[in-house]
Amino acid sequence: MKEKIAKLIDVKTIVTFALVGAVIGFTATDRIDPEKLASMATMAVSFFFAVKLKDQK
């Protein structure tokens, strides 16, 4: 269990979650147009899951 948590807490995971959180936060408060951050968040999440799937093989 500790190994899974340790693997979860790495740089790409933190960046991905921070970017998704920023999109949610800025969209909820109407500070920025969600279209501007949505593409970056989509790329980051796609990269995150692609790397996770590659590591599992």
mmCIF file as Biopython writes it, N, C-alpha, C and O atoms, coordinates in Angstrom:
data_model
#
loop_
_atom_site.group_PDB
_atom_site.id
_atom_site.type_symbol
_atom_site.label_atom_id
_atom_site.label_alt_id
_atom_site.label_comp_id
_atom_site.label_asym_id
_atom_site.label_entity_id
_atom_site.label_seq_id
_atom_site.pdbx_PDB_ins_code
_atom_site.Cartn_x
_atom_site.Cartn_y
_atom_site.Cartn_z
_atom_site.occupancy
_atom_site.B_iso_or_equiv
_atom_site.auth_seq_id
_atom_site.auth_asym_id
_atom_site.pdbx_PDB_model_num
ATOM 1   N N  . MET A ? 1  ? 0.826   -1.197 0.000   1.0 0.0 1  A 1 
ATOM 2   C CA . MET A ? 1  ? 0.000   0.000  0.000   1.0 0.0 1  A 1 
ATOM 3   C C  . MET A ? 1  ? 0.870   1.261  0.000   1.0 0.0 1  A 1 
ATOM 4   O O  . MET A ? 1  ? 0.579   2.223  -0.711  1.0 0.0 1  A 1 
ATOM 5   N N  . LYS A ? 2  ? 1.927   1.246  0.795   1.0 0.0 2  A 1 
ATOM 6   C CA . LYS A ? 2  ? 2.810   2.411  0.862   1.0 0.0 2  A 1 
ATOM 7   C C  . LYS A ? 2  ? 3.512   2.664  -0.459  1.0 0.0 2  A 1 
ATOM 8   O O  . LYS A ? 2  ? 3.779   3.811  -0.818  1.0 0.0 2  A 1 
ATOM 9   N N  . GLU A ? 3  ? 3.815   1.579  -1.191  1.0 0.0 3  A 1 
ATOM 10  C CA . GLU A ? 3  ? 4.464   1.733  -2.484  1.0 0.0 3  A 1 
ATOM 11  C C  . GLU A ? 3  ? 3.544   2.419  -3.488  1.0 0.0 3  A 1 
ATOM 12  O O  . GLU A ? 3  ? 3.995   3.240  -4.287  1.0 0.0 3  A 1 
ATOM 13  N N  . LYS A ? 4  ? 2.265   2.087  -3.449  1.0 0.0 4  A 1 
ATOM 14  C CA . LYS A ? 4  ? 1.309   2.715  -4.359  1.0 0.0 4  A 1 
ATOM 15  C C  . LYS A ? 4  ? 1.172   4.201  -4.064  1.0 0.0 4  A 1 
ATOM 16  O O  . LYS A ? 4  ? 1.075   5.014  -4.985  1.0 0.0 4  A 1 
ATOM 17  N N  . ILE A ? 5  ? 1.163   4.556  -2.795  1.0 0.0 5  A 1 
ATOM 18  C CA . ILE A ? 5  ? 1.077   5.971  -2.415  1.0 0.0 5  A 1 
ATOM 19  C C  . ILE A ? 5  ? 2.344   6.696  -2.811  1.0 0.0 5  A 1 
ATOM 20  O O  . ILE A ? 5  ? 2.286   7.834  -3.278  1.0 0.0 5  A 1 
ATOM 21  N N  . ALA A ? 6  ? 3.489   6.058  -2.634  1.0 0.0 6  A 1 
ATOM 22  C CA . ALA A ? 6  ? 4.759   6.668  -3.019  1.0 0.0 6  A 1 
ATOM 23  C C  . ALA A ? 6  ? 4.827   6.894  -4.525  1.0 0.0 6  A 1 
ATOM 24  O O  . ALA A ? 6  ? 5.348   7.915  -4.975  1.0 0.0 6  A 1 
ATOM 25  N N  . LYS A ? 7  ? 4.304   5.952  -5.307  1.0 0.0 7  A 1 
ATOM 26  C CA . LYS A ? 7  ? 4.293   6.109  -6.756  1.0 0.0 7  A 1 
ATOM 27  C C  . LYS A ? 7  ? 3.322   7.198  -7.187  1.0 0.0 7  A 1 
ATOM 28  O O  . LYS A ? 7  ? 3.545   7.879  -8.188  1.0 0.0 7  A 1 
ATOM 29  N N  . LEU A ? 8  ? 2.254   7.357  -6.436  1.0 0.0 8  A 1 
ATOM 30  C CA . LEU A ? 8  ? 1.265   8.380  -6.778  1.0 0.0 8  A 1 
ATOM 31  C C  . LEU A ? 8  ? 1.819   9.785  -6.579  1.0 0.0 8  A 1 
ATOM 32  O O  . LEU A ? 8  ? 1.474   10.713 -7.310  1.0 0.0 8  A 1 
ATOM 33  N N  . ILE A ? 9  ? 2.676   9.924  -5.585  1.0 0.0 9  A 1 
ATOM 34  C CA . ILE A ? 9  ? 3.220   11.245 -5.269  1.0 0.0 9  A 1 
ATOM 35  C C  . ILE A ? 9  ? 4.549   11.420 -6.005  1.0 0.0 9  A 1 
ATOM 36  O O  . ILE A ? 9  ? 5.622   11.255 -5.425  1.0 0.0 9  A 1 
ATOM 37  N N  . ASP A ? 10 ? 4.457   11.749 -7.267  1.0 0.0 10 A 1 
ATOM 38  C CA . ASP A ? 10 ? 5.630   12.127 -8.031  1.0 0.0 10 A 1 
ATOM 39  C C  . ASP A ? 10 ? 5.298   13.414 -8.782  1.0 0.0 10 A 1 
ATOM 40  O O  . ASP A ? 10 ? 4.168   13.900 -8.727  1.0 0.0 10 A 1 
ATOM 41  N N  . VAL A ? 11 ? 6.259   13.944 -9.459  1.0 0.0 11 A 1 
ATOM 42  C CA . VAL A ? 11 ? 6.105   15.279 -10.042 1.0 0.0 11 A 1 
ATOM 43  C C  . VAL A ? 11 ? 4.981   15.335 -11.073 1.0 0.0 11 A 1 
ATOM 44  O O  . VAL A ? 11 ? 4.166   16.257 -11.042 1.0 0.0 11 A 1 
ATOM 45  N N  . LYS A ? 12 ? 4.924   14.372 -11.978 1.0 0.0 12 A 1 
ATOM 46  C CA . LYS A ? 12 ? 3.903   14.453 -13.030 1.0 0.0 12 A 1 
ATOM 47  C C  . LYS A ? 12 ? 2.496   14.328 -12.462 1.0 0.0 12 A 1 
ATOM 48  O O  . LYS A ? 12 ? 1.555   14.924 -12.987 1.0 0.0 12 A 1 
ATOM 49  N N  . THR A ? 13 ? 2.352   13.555 -11.394 1.0 0.0 13 A 1 
ATOM 50  C CA . THR A ? 13 ? 1.052   13.424 -10.759 1.0 0.0 13 A 1 
ATOM 51  C C  . THR A ? 13 ? 0.639   14.724 -10.095 1.0 0.0 13 A 1 
ATOM 52  O O  . THR A ? 13 ? -0.502  15.164 -10.231 1.0 0.0 13 A 1 
ATOM 53  N N  . ILE A ? 14 ? 1.560   15.334 -9.383  1.0 0.0 14 A 1 
ATOM 54  C CA . ILE A ? 14 ? 1.270   16.596 -8.709  1.0 0.0 14 A 1 
ATOM 55  C C  . ILE A ? 14 ? 0.919   17.684 -9.716  1.0 0.0 14 A 1 
ATOM 56  O O  . ILE A ? 14 ? -0.021  18.450 -9.503  1.0 0.0 14 A 1 
ATOM 57  N N  . VAL A ? 15 ? 1.667   17.756 -10.809 1.0 0.0 15 A 1 
ATOM 58  C CA . VAL A ? 15 ? 1.395   18.764 -11.842 1.0 0.0 15 A 1 
ATOM 59  C C  . VAL A ? 15 ? 0.030   18.526 -12.479 1.0 0.0 15 A 1 
ATOM 60  O O  . VAL A ? 15 ? -0.723  19.472 -12.710 1.0 0.0 15 A 1 
ATOM 61  N N  . THR A ? 16 ? -0.288  17.276 -12.761 1.0 0.0 16 A 1 
ATOM 62  C CA . THR A ? 16 ? -1.572  16.955 -13.371 1.0 0.0 16 A 1 
ATOM 63  C C  . THR A ? 16 ? -2.732  17.342 -12.466 1.0 0.0 16 A 1 
ATOM 64  O O  . THR A ? 16 ? -3.682  17.991 -12.904 1.0 0.0 16 A 1 
ATOM 65  N N  . PHE A ? 17 ? -2.652  16.943 -11.207 1.0 0.0 17 A 1 
ATOM 66  C CA . PHE A ? 17 ? -3.724  17.277 -10.271 1.0 0.0 17 A 1 
ATOM 67  C C  . PHE A ? 17 ? -3.820  18.782 -10.024 1.0 0.0 17 A 1 
ATOM 68  O O  . PHE A ? 17 ? -4.921  19.312 -9.874  1.0 0.0 17 A 1 
ATOM 69  N N  . ALA A ? 18 ? -2.696  19.466 -9.982  1.0 0.0 18 A 1 
ATOM 70  C CA . ALA A ? 18 ? -2.714  20.922 -9.785  1.0 0.0 18 A 1 
ATOM 71  C C  . ALA A ? 18 ? -3.364  21.621 -10.974 1.0 0.0 18 A 1 
ATOM 72  O O  . ALA A ? 18 ? -4.138  22.563 -10.802 1.0 0.0 18 A 1 
ATOM 73  N N  . LEU A ? 19 ? -3.049  21.157 -12.172 1.0 0.0 19 A 1 
ATOM 74  C CA . LEU A ? 19 ? -3.625  21.775 -13.363 1.0 0.0 19 A 1 
ATOM 75  C C  . LEU A ? 19 ? -5.128  21.532 -13.448 1.0 0.0 19 A 1 
ATOM 76  O O  . LEU A ? 19 ? -5.887  22.442 -13.781 1.0 0.0 19 A 1 
ATOM 77  N N  . VAL A ? 20 ? -5.555  20.322 -13.151 1.0 0.0 20 A 1 
ATOM 78  C CA . VAL A ? 20 ? -6.992  20.031 -13.142 1.0 0.0 20 A 1 
ATOM 79  C C  . VAL A ? 20 ? -7.693  20.842 -12.057 1.0 0.0 20 A 1 
ATOM 80  O O  . VAL A ? 20 ? -8.789  21.355 -12.281 1.0 0.0 20 A 1 
ATOM 81  N N  . GLY A ? 21 ? -7.075  20.963 -10.891 1.0 0.0 21 A 1 
ATOM 82  C CA . GLY A ? 21 ? -7.639  21.785 -9.817  1.0 0.0 21 A 1 
ATOM 83  C C  . GLY A ? 21 ? -7.746  23.249 -10.212 1.0 0.0 21 A 1 
ATOM 84  O O  . GLY A ? 21 ? -8.719  23.922 -9.874  1.0 0.0 21 A 1 
ATOM 85  N N  . ALA A ? 22 ? -6.740  23.738 -10.930 1.0 0.0 22 A 1 
ATOM 86  C CA . ALA A ? 22 ? -6.774  25.128 -11.389 1.0 0.0 22 A 1 
ATOM 87  C C  . ALA A ? 22 ? -7.910  25.349 -12.380 1.0 0.0 22 A 1 
ATOM 88  O O  . ALA A ? 22 ? -8.600  26.367 -12.323 1.0 0.0 22 A 1 
ATOM 89  N N  . VAL A ? 23 ? -8.100  24.404 -13.280 1.0 0.0 23 A 1 
ATOM 90  C CA . VAL A ? 23 ? -9.199  24.523 -14.247 1.0 0.0 23 A 1 
ATOM 91  C C  . VAL A ? 23 ? -10.530 24.563 -13.524 1.0 0.0 23 A 1 
ATOM 92  O O  . VAL A ? 23 ? -11.384 25.393 -13.835 1.0 0.0 23 A 1 
ATOM 93  N N  . ILE A ? 24 ? -10.712 23.678 -12.568 1.0 0.0 24 A 1 
ATOM 94  C CA . ILE A ? 24 ? -11.964 23.640 -11.808 1.0 0.0 24 A 1 
ATOM 95  C C  . ILE A ? 24 ? -12.152 24.924 -11.012 1.0 0.0 24 A 1 
ATOM 96  O O  . ILE A ? 24 ? -13.235 25.510 -11.015 1.0 0.0 24 A 1 
ATOM 97  N N  . GLY A ? 25 ? -11.091 25.363 -10.328 1.0 0.0 25 A 1 
ATOM 98  C CA . GLY A ? 25 ? -11.188 26.565 -9.502  1.0 0.0 25 A 1 
ATOM 99  C C  . GLY A ? 25 ? -11.455 27.823 -10.298 1.0 0.0 25 A 1 
ATOM 100 O O  . GLY A ? 25 ? -12.326 28.616 -9.941  1.0 0.0 25 A 1 
ATOM 101 N N  . PHE A ? 26 ? -10.705 28.013 -11.385 1.0 0.0 26 A 1 
ATOM 102 C CA . PHE A ? 26 ? -10.885 29.219 -12.195 1.0 0.0 26 A 1 
ATOM 103 C C  . PHE A ? 26 ? -12.223 29.225 -12.922 1.0 0.0 26 A 1 
ATOM 104 O O  . PHE A ? 26 ? -12.829 30.280 -13.110 1.0 0.0 26 A 1 
ATOM 105 N N  . THR A ? 27 ? -12.678 28.054 -13.325 1.0 0.0 27 A 1 
ATOM 106 C CA . THR A ? 27 ? -13.975 27.978 -13.992 1.0 0.0 27 A 1 
ATOM 107 C C  . THR A ? 27 ? -15.106 28.255 -13.006 1.0 0.0 27 A 1 
ATOM 108 O O  . THR A ? 27 ? -16.068 28.945 -13.344 1.0 0.0 27 A 1 
ATOM 109 N N  . ALA A ? 28 ? -14.996 27.726 -11.797 1.0 0.0 28 A 1 
ATOM 110 C CA . ALA A ? 28 ? -16.048 27.912 -10.797 1.0 0.0 28 A 1 
ATOM 111 C C  . ALA A ? 28 ? -16.166 29.364 -10.364 1.0 0.0 28 A 1 
ATOM 112 O O  . ALA A ? 28 ? -17.261 29.826 -10.045 1.0 0.0 28 A 1 
ATOM 113 N N  . THR A ? 29 ? -15.059 30.086 -10.348 1.0 0.0 29 A 1 
ATOM 114 C CA . THR A ? 29 ? -15.095 31.486 -9.913  1.0 0.0 29 A 1 
ATOM 115 C C  . THR A ? 29 ? -15.180 32.465 -11.072 1.0 0.0 29 A 1 
ATOM 116 O O  . THR A ? 29 ? -15.150 33.677 -10.861 1.0 0.0 29 A 1 
ATOM 117 N N  . ASP A ? 30 ? -15.288 31.954 -12.301 1.0 0.0 30 A 1 
ATOM 118 C CA . ASP A ? 30 ? -15.379 32.785 -13.514 1.0 0.0 30 A 1 
ATOM 119 C C  . ASP A ? 30 ? -14.209 33.754 -13.656 1.0 0.0 30 A 1 
ATOM 120 O O  . ASP A ? 30 ? -14.390 34.872 -14.140 1.0 0.0 30 A 1 
ATOM 121 N N  . ARG A ? 31 ? -13.021 33.342 -13.244 1.0 0.0 31 A 1 
ATOM 122 C CA . ARG A ? 31 ? -11.840 34.187 -13.396 1.0 0.0 31 A 1 
ATOM 123 C C  . ARG A ? 31 ? -11.215 34.061 -14.779 1.0 0.0 31 A 1 
ATOM 124 O O  . ARG A ? 31 ? -10.551 34.985 -15.249 1.0 0.0 31 A 1 
ATOM 125 N N  . ILE A ? 32 ? -11.423 32.936 -15.423 1.0 0.0 32 A 1 
ATOM 126 C CA . ILE A ? 32 ? -10.816 32.713 -16.731 1.0 0.0 32 A 1 
ATOM 127 C C  . ILE A ? 32 ? -11.754 31.867 -17.574 1.0 0.0 32 A 1 
ATOM 128 O O  . ILE A ? 32 ? -12.555 31.092 -17.052 1.0 0.0 32 A 1 
ATOM 129 N N  . ASP A ? 33 ? -11.644 32.025 -18.863 1.0 0.0 33 A 1 
ATOM 130 C CA . ASP A ? 33 ? -12.450 31.233 -19.787 1.0 0.0 33 A 1 
ATOM 131 C C  . ASP A ? 33 ? -11.955 29.787 -19.740 1.0 0.0 33 A 1 
ATOM 132 O O  . ASP A ? 33 ? -10.767 29.544 -19.953 1.0 0.0 33 A 1 
ATOM 133 N N  . PRO A ? 34 ? -12.819 28.842 -19.473 1.0 0.0 34 A 1 
ATOM 134 C CA . PRO A ? 34 ? -12.392 27.442 -19.349 1.0 0.0 34 A 1 
ATOM 135 C C  . PRO A ? 34 ? -11.772 26.877 -20.623 1.0 0.0 34 A 1 
ATOM 136 O O  . PRO A ? 34 ? -11.020 25.904 -20.568 1.0 0.0 34 A 1 
ATOM 137 N N  . GLU A ? 35 ? -12.080 27.471 -21.753 1.0 0.0 35 A 1 
ATOM 138 C CA . GLU A ? 35 ? -11.523 26.998 -23.018 1.0 0.0 35 A 1 
ATOM 139 C C  . GLU A ? 35 ? -10.006 27.127 -23.040 1.0 0.0 35 A 1 
ATOM 140 O O  . GLU A ? 35 ? -9.322  26.319 -23.668 1.0 0.0 35 A 1 
ATOM 141 N N  . LYS A ? 36 ? -9.479  28.134 -22.363 1.0 0.0 36 A 1 
ATOM 142 C CA . LYS A ? 36 ? -8.031  28.380 -22.388 1.0 0.0 36 A 1 
ATOM 143 C C  . LYS A ? 36 ? -7.257  27.336 -21.604 1.0 0.0 36 A 1 
ATOM 144 O O  . LYS A ? 36 ? -6.171  26.934 -22.021 1.0 0.0 36 A 1 
ATOM 145 N N  . LEU A ? 37 ? -7.787  26.894 -20.486 1.0 0.0 37 A 1 
ATOM 146 C CA . LEU A ? 37 ? -7.082  25.913 -19.677 1.0 0.0 37 A 1 
ATOM 147 C C  . LEU A ? 37 ? -7.496  24.478 -19.971 1.0 0.0 37 A 1 
ATOM 148 O O  . LEU A ? 37 ? -6.783  23.542 -19.607 1.0 0.0 37 A 1 
ATOM 149 N N  . ALA A ? 38 ? -8.614  24.297 -20.611 1.0 0.0 38 A 1 
ATOM 150 C CA . ALA A ? 38 ? -9.115  22.943 -20.851 1.0 0.0 38 A 1 
ATOM 151 C C  . ALA A ? 38 ? -8.184  22.140 -21.741 1.0 0.0 38 A 1 
ATOM 152 O O  . ALA A ? 38 ? -7.984  20.948 -21.504 1.0 0.0 38 A 1 
ATOM 153 N N  . SER A ? 39 ? -7.613  22.765 -22.755 1.0 0.0 39 A 1 
ATOM 154 C CA . SER A ? 39 ? -6.713  22.017 -23.642 1.0 0.0 39 A 1 
ATOM 155 C C  . SER A ? 39 ? -5.451  21.590 -22.910 1.0 0.0 39 A 1 
ATOM 156 O O  . SER A ? 39 ? -4.969  20.476 -23.115 1.0 0.0 39 A 1 
ATOM 157 N N  . MET A ? 40 ? -4.906  22.457 -22.060 1.0 0.0 40 A 1 
ATOM 158 C CA . MET A ? 40 ? -3.718  22.091 -21.280 1.0 0.0 40 A 1 
ATOM 159 C C  . MET A ? 40 ? -4.036  20.968 -20.308 1.0 0.0 40 A 1 
ATOM 160 O O  . MET A ? 40 ? -3.242  20.039 -20.156 1.0 0.0 40 A 1 
ATOM 161 N N  . ALA A ? 41 ? -5.171  21.037 -19.656 1.0 0.0 41 A 1 
ATOM 162 C CA . ALA A ? 41 ? -5.556  20.001 -18.706 1.0 0.0 41 A 1 
ATOM 163 C C  . ALA A ? 41 ? -5.778  18.671 -19.419 1.0 0.0 41 A 1 
ATOM 164 O O  . ALA A ? 41 ? -5.401  17.622 -18.896 1.0 0.0 41 A 1 
ATOM 165 N N  . THR A ? 42 ? -6.378  18.700 -20.595 1.0 0.0 42 A 1 
ATOM 166 C CA . THR A ? 42 ? -6.599  17.476 -21.362 1.0 0.0 42 A 1 
ATOM 167 C C  . THR A ? 42 ? -5.275  16.838 -21.753 1.0 0.0 42 A 1 
ATOM 168 O O  . THR A ? 42 ? -5.117  15.621 -21.653 1.0 0.0 42 A 1 
ATOM 169 N N  . MET A ? 43 ? -4.325  17.649 -22.195 1.0 0.0 43 A 1 
ATOM 170 C CA . MET A ? 43 ? -3.016  17.105 -22.557 1.0 0.0 43 A 1 
ATOM 171 C C  . MET A ? 43 ? -2.308  16.510 -21.354 1.0 0.0 43 A 1 
ATOM 172 O O  . MET A ? 43 ? -1.714  15.437 -21.457 1.0 0.0 43 A 1 
ATOM 173 N N  . ALA A ? 44 ? -2.360  17.182 -20.225 1.0 0.0 44 A 1 
ATOM 174 C CA . ALA A ? 44 ? -1.681  16.690 -19.030 1.0 0.0 44 A 1 
ATOM 175 C C  . ALA A ? 44 ? -2.287  15.391 -18.532 1.0 0.0 44 A 1 
ATOM 176 O O  . ALA A ? 44 ? -1.559  14.466 -18.173 1.0 0.0 44 A 1 
ATOM 177 N N  . VAL A ? 45 ? -3.595  15.308 -18.507 1.0 0.0 45 A 1 
ATOM 178 C CA . VAL A ? 45 ? -4.268  14.088 -18.042 1.0 0.0 45 A 1 
ATOM 179 C C  . VAL A ? 45 ? -4.008  12.947 -19.019 1.0 0.0 45 A 1 
ATOM 180 O O  . VAL A ? 45 ? -3.775  11.815 -18.593 1.0 0.0 45 A 1 
ATOM 181 N N  . SER A ? 46 ? -4.043  13.221 -20.311 1.0 0.0 46 A 1 
ATOM 182 C CA . SER A ? 46 ? -3.761  12.185 -21.309 1.0 0.0 46 A 1 
ATOM 183 C C  . SER A ? 46 ? -2.339  11.666 -21.156 1.0 0.0 46 A 1 
ATOM 184 O O  . SER A ? 46 ? -2.110  10.458 -21.206 1.0 0.0 46 A 1 
ATOM 185 N N  . PHE A ? 47 ? -1.391  12.564 -20.972 1.0 0.0 47 A 1 
ATOM 186 C CA . PHE A ? 47 ? -0.004  12.157 -20.775 1.0 0.0 47 A 1 
ATOM 187 C C  . PHE A ? 47 ? 0.144   11.333 -19.509 1.0 0.0 47 A 1 
ATOM 188 O O  . PHE A ? 47 ? 0.847   10.322 -19.498 1.0 0.0 47 A 1 
ATOM 189 N N  . PHE A ? 48 ? -0.516  11.761 -18.443 1.0 0.0 48 A 1 
ATOM 190 C CA . PHE A ? 48 ? -0.441  11.057 -17.168 1.0 0.0 48 A 1 
ATOM 191 C C  . PHE A ? 48 ? -0.905  9.612  -17.316 1.0 0.0 48 A 1 
ATOM 192 O O  . PHE A ? 48 ? -0.222  8.694  -16.861 1.0 0.0 48 A 1 
ATOM 193 N N  . PHE A ? 49 ? -2.061  9.400  -17.947 1.0 0.0 49 A 1 
ATOM 194 C CA . PHE A ? 49 ? -2.586  8.052  -18.095 1.0 0.0 49 A 1 
ATOM 195 C C  . PHE A ? 49 ? -1.798  7.243  -19.118 1.0 0.0 49 A 1 
ATOM 196 O O  . PHE A ? 49 ? -1.673  6.028  -18.967 1.0 0.0 49 A 1 
ATOM 197 N N  . ALA A ? 50 ? -1.266  7.882  -20.152 1.0 0.0 50 A 1 
ATOM 198 C CA . ALA A ? 50 ? -0.451  7.162  -21.131 1.0 0.0 50 A 1 
ATOM 199 C C  . ALA A ? 50 ? 0.822   6.637  -20.479 1.0 0.0 50 A 1 
ATOM 200 O O  . ALA A ? 50 ? 1.236   5.509  -20.748 1.0 0.0 50 A 1 
ATOM 201 N N  . VAL A ? 51 ? 1.437   7.433  -19.638 1.0 0.0 51 A 1 
ATOM 202 C CA . VAL A ? 51 ? 2.653   7.001  -18.945 1.0 0.0 51 A 1 
ATOM 203 C C  . VAL A ? 51 ? 2.327   5.900  -17.950 1.0 0.0 51 A 1 
ATOM 204 O O  . VAL A ? 51 ? 3.082   4.935  -17.833 1.0 0.0 51 A 1 
ATOM 205 N N  . LYS A ? 52 ? 1.221   6.024  -17.233 1.0 0.0 52 A 1 
ATOM 206 C CA . LYS A ? 52 ? 0.817   4.987  -16.281 1.0 0.0 52 A 1 
ATOM 207 C C  . LYS A ? 52 ? 0.572   3.661  -16.985 1.0 0.0 52 A 1 
ATOM 208 O O  . LYS A ? 52 ? 0.983   2.614  -16.484 1.0 0.0 52 A 1 
ATOM 209 N N  . LEU A ? 53 ? -0.089  3.686  -18.138 1.0 0.0 53 A 1 
ATOM 210 C CA . LEU A ? 53 ? -0.352  2.453  -18.875 1.0 0.0 53 A 1 
ATOM 211 C C  . LEU A ? 53 ? 0.936   1.845  -19.419 1.0 0.0 53 A 1 
ATOM 212 O O  . LEU A ? 53 ? 1.094   0.624  -19.438 1.0 0.0 53 A 1 
ATOM 213 N N  . LYS A ? 54 ? 1.852   2.698  -19.858 1.0 0.0 54 A 1 
ATOM 214 C CA . LYS A ? 54 ? 3.132   2.213  -20.377 1.0 0.0 54 A 1 
ATOM 215 C C  . LYS A ? 54 ? 3.953   1.565  -19.264 1.0 0.0 54 A 1 
ATOM 216 O O  . LYS A ? 54 ? 4.614   0.552  -19.495 1.0 0.0 54 A 1 
ATOM 217 N N  . ASP A ? 55 ? 3.918   2.134  -18.068 1.0 0.0 55 A 1 
ATOM 218 C CA . ASP A ? 55 ? 4.676   1.599  -16.940 1.0 0.0 55 A 1 
ATOM 219 C C  . ASP A ? 55 ? 4.138   0.253  -16.470 1.0 0.0 55 A 1 
ATOM 220 O O  . ASP A ? 55 ? 4.888   -0.552 -15.917 1.0 0.0 55 A 1 
ATOM 221 N N  . GLN A ? 56 ? 2.859   -0.001 -16.682 1.0 0.0 56 A 1 
ATOM 222 C CA . GLN A ? 56 ? 2.245   -1.238 -16.222 1.0 0.0 56 A 1 
ATOM 223 C C  . GLN A ? 56 ? 2.590   -2.425 -17.111 1.0 0.0 56 A 1 
ATOM 224 O O  . GLN A ? 56 ? 2.493   -3.571 -16.672 1.0 0.0 56 A 1 
ATOM 225 N N  . LYS A ? 57 ? 2.981   -2.175 -18.330 1.0 0.0 57 A 1 
ATOM 226 C CA . LYS A ? 57 ? 3.282   -3.281 -19.269 1.0 0.0 57 A 1 
ATOM 227 C C  . LYS A ? 57 ? 4.629   -3.881 -18.989 1.0 0.0 57 A 1 
ATOM 228 O O  . LYS A ? 57 ? 5.044   -4.815 -19.674 1.0 0.0 57 A 1 
#
